[in-house]
């Protein structure tokens, strides 16, 4: 599942979701800025590289930055178009340590406790009664590993109405944080300024950043 923004209204049926994002990527030569997300860079630069999961990798800028920094990356997205672009960029850069996977997070059924870093940057994760997406994020993190969830602040009032955006449908960092128990240490939970000049999400000016470490 790719990054989302307030101007996009993804459907909920899995086949329709894939078609939606393929069409959205196909409508532009590039959809995002092509640069790694600033929160990802600042929050992971101090970490020792290991195994990383990039949830909703889009055109691959985050995954390629992680790979260049020494991480072995699994990058998943529902969009075939986005993954083809990402793979081309990896080939041009001579990067071979990224495994591109076309799937949603829940559908991927990843092994538990596999990744030293799980990064979800502005993901379009649908909420369910069983908190399936939130639990998939948590379950993927290895003991001692880090979960990083970054999103835009939830639009409210006139802004939400103008974009037809229903925040209740999508997972937020706060909903992920609500599931963290004594086996987790929240290291960062804040809203900070965001400065992006290009790409579909450039109009957003703040990030909500959640970074938590799994203790056991």
C-alpha positions in Angstrom: 0.0 0.0 0.0 1.5 3.2 -1.2 1.8 6.5 0.6 -1.4 8.4 0.8 -2.3 12.1 0.9 -5.5 14.1 1.5 -6.2 14.5 -2.3 -6.3 10.7 -2.8 -9.4 8.6 -2.1 -8.3 4.9 -2.4 -11.1 2.3 -2.5 -11.2 -0.5 0.0 -11.5 -3.6 -2.2 -7.9 -5.1 -2.7 -8.2 -5.4 -6.5 -9.7 -1.9 -6.8 -6.9 -0.5 -4.5 -4.2 -1.9 -6.9 -6.0 -0.5 -9.9 -6.4 2.9 -8.2 -2.7 3.2 -7.4 -1.5 1.9 -10.7 -3.7 4.5 -12.5 -2.5 7.2 -10.1 1.1 6.5 -10.8 0.5 6.1 -14.5 -1.0 9.6 -14.6 2.4 11.2 -13.9 5.9 10.4 -14.9 6.8 10.6 -11.2 4.4 11.0 -8.4 6.6 11.7 -5.4 9.7 13.9 -4.9 12.3 11.2 -5.6 14.0 12.1 -2.3 13.9 9.9 0.9 11.5 11.2 3.5 13.2 13.5 6.0 11.8 11.8 9.0 13.1 8.5 7.8 16.6 9.9 7.3 16.8 11.7 10.7 15.3 8.9 12.7 17.3 6.0 11.2 20.7 7.6 10.4 22.0 6.7 14.0 20.8 3.1 13.7 23.1 0.2 13.0 22.0 -1.2 9.5 20.3 -4.6 9.5 17.1 -5.9 7.9 14.5 -3.2 7.0 10.9 -3.4 5.8 9.6 -0.4 3.8 5.8 -0.4 4.0 4.2 1.3 1.0 7.5 2.0 -0.7 6.0 3.8 -3.7 8.7 4.7 -6.3 11.4 3.5 -3.9 13.3 6.6 -2.7 13.3 5.4 1.0 14.2 1.8 0.2 17.1 2.9 -2.0 18.4 5.3 0.6 18.3 2.6 3.2 20.1 0.2 0.9 22.8 2.7 0.2 23.2 3.1 3.9 23.9 -0.6 4.3 20.4 -2.0 5.1 19.0 -5.2 3.5 15.5 -4.0 2.5 12.2 -5.6 1.7 10.1 -3.0 0.0 6.4 -3.7 -0.5 3.7 -1.8 -2.4 0.4 -2.7 -4.0 1.2 -0.9 -7.2 3.0 -2.7 -10.0 3.7 0.6 -11.8 5.4 2.1 -8.7 7.5 -1.1 -8.1 8.7 -1.1 -11.7 9.9 2.5 -11.4 11.6 1.7 -8.1 13.4 -1.4 -9.6 14.6 0.7 -12.5 16.1 3.3 -10.1 17.8 0.5 -8.2 19.3 -0.9 -11.4 20.5 2.5 -12.4 22.1 3.0 -9.0 23.6 -0.5 -9.0 21.7 -1.4 -5.8 20.9 -5.1 -5.4 20.0 -5.3 -1.7 16.3 -4.5 -2.1 13.7 -7.2 -2.5 10.6 -5.6 -4.2 7.3 -7.2 -3.3 3.9 -6.4 -4.8 1.5 -6.9 -1.9 -0.4 -5.1 0.9 1.1 -5.3 4.4 -1.6 -7.6 5.9 -1.7 -9.8 2.7 2.1 -10.2 2.8 1.8 -12.4 5.9 5.5 -11.7 6.8 7.3 -13.8 9.3 7.0 -12.4 12.9 10.0 -10.7 14.4 12.0 -10.5 11.2 13.0 -6.8 10.8 15.4 -4.6 12.7 13.5 -1.6 11.2 9.9 -1.4 10.1 9.2 1.9 8.3 5.8 3.1 7.3 5.9 6.6 5.7 2.4 8.1 5.1 0.9 4.6 4.5 -2.7 4.1 3.3 -3.4 1.3 5.8 -7.1 0.6 6.2 -8.4 0.2 9.8 -10.2 -3.1 10.7 -12.1 -4.2 13.8 -9.1 -6.5 14.7 -6.5 -3.8 14.1 -4.9 -6.1 11.5 -2.6 -3.5 9.9 -1.4 -2.1 13.2 -0.6 -5.6 14.5 1.2 -6.6 11.2 3.5 -3.6 11.7 4.2 -4.5 15.3 4.6 -8.2 14.6 7.2 -7.6 11.9 9.7 -5.9 14.3 12.5 -8.0 15.7 13.4 -7.9 19.4 15.5 -4.8 19.8 14.2 -3.4 16.5 12.6 -0.1 15.7 9.2 0.7 14.4 8.9 4.1 12.6 5.5 5.4 11.6 5.2 8.8 10.0 2.0 10.4 8.8 0.4 13.8 8.1 -1.7 15.3 10.8 -5.3 14.2 10.5 -7.4 16.8 8.6 -10.4 18.0 10.4 -13.4 20.2 9.8 -13.4 22.1 6.5 -10.1 20.7 5.3 -11.4 17.1 5.6 -14.7 17.9 4.0 -13.0 19.7 1.1 -11.0 16.6 0.2 -13.7 14.1 1.0 -11.2 12.5 3.4 -12.5 10.2 6.2 -9.6 9.7 8.6 -11.6 7.1 10.5 -10.9 4.6 7.6 -7.1 4.8 7.9 -4.5 3.9 10.5 -2.8 6.8 12.3 0.4 6.8 14.4 -1.8 7.3 17.5 -3.7 4.1 16.8 -0.4 2.2 16.4 0.9 3.8 19.7 -2.3 2.7 21.5 -1.3 -1.0 20.9 2.2 -0.7 22.4 2.5 -2.5 25.7 5.3 -3.0 28.2 7.4 -4.7 25.6 7.8 -1.4 23.7 9.6 1.8 24.5 8.3 4.9 22.7 11.4 7.0 21.8 9.7 9.7 19.7 6.0 10.7 19.6 5.7 14.3 18.2 4.5 16.6 15.4 7.3 18.5 13.6 7.6 20.8 10.6 7.9 19.2 7.1 9.6 20.9 4.2 9.1 19.2 0.8 9.1 21.3 -2.4 8.0 18.8 -5.0 5.8 15.8 -5.4 2.2 15.0 -4.7 2.5 15.5 -0.9 4.4 18.9 -1.1 1.4 20.8 0.3 1.7 19.1 3.7 3.7 21.2 6.2 3.9 18.9 9.3 4.7 15.3 10.1 3.4 13.2 13.0 6.4 10.9 13.9 6.2 7.8 16.1 9.4 5.8 16.8 9.2 2.9 19.2 11.7 0.1 20.1 10.7 -3.4 20.8 12.2 -4.6 24.0 11.4 -8.2 23.8 
